[in-house]
């Protein structure tokens, strides 16, 4: 979901709210937290103007203009009221303590540049999602960021210079199997010049 520069509200200021806010920060959202109390980490974010903190309990009307909302308060009646207002206004709502009332879920996310891996456990719990996401981290290390940047650049050049879709597919498969990723892992890869890229394409088209 594209939340960049969109108003996203989080009602509640505990650990669940903190997790939701940190995910929203990565998305570039304009974040409003509504709660009389917030965690120390949320306080730091508020002090650094990374979120707007409304230091009071939720009131009807607080969701006006919001793109989406997380209801993470520790009172069921508050979350219920937030969900009710969100639906009346046509706003997407995630209700932390009632999966059946939720319009969308927030999966665990692992990012490596162009690579985004999303993990959902369909309500099994955030701790399980976090454990699985953590288990994936060593499998998809920092080497994937330069690797995918290289693959993206090569794909753009192949698309511009090779007219045959079949030849393009063959070149991209060959490139993916060329051992570039392992070279990056071993810190042996030297970025190709544009001339070297063109030469590789020409040589592998001929084969």
Secondary structure as GFF3:
##gff-version 3
##sequence-region A 1 207
A	DSSP	beta_strand	7	11	.	.	.	ID=ss1
A	DSSP	alpha_helix	15	27	.	.	.	ID=ss2
A	DSSP	beta_strand	30	34	.	.	.	ID=ss3
A	DSSP	alpha_helix	40	47	.	.	.	ID=ss4
A	DSSP	beta_strand	52	54	.	.	.	ID=ss5
A	DSSP	beta_strand	68	71	.	.	.	ID=ss6
A	DSSP	alpha_helix	76	89	.	.	.	ID=ss7
A	DSSP	beta_strand	92	95	.	.	.	ID=ss8
A	DSSP	three_ten_helix	99	101	.	.	.	ID=ss9
A	DSSP	beta_strand	108	112	.	.	.	ID=ss10
A	DSSP	beta_strand	115	119	.	.	.	ID=ss11
A	DSSP	alpha_helix	126	137	.	.	.	ID=ss12
A	DSSP	alpha_helix	143	161	.	.	.	ID=ss13
A	DSSP	alpha_helix	165	176	.	.	.	ID=ss14
A	DSSP	alpha_helix	180	185	.	.	.	ID=ss15
A	DSSP	alpha_helix	194	206	.	.	.	ID=ss16
###
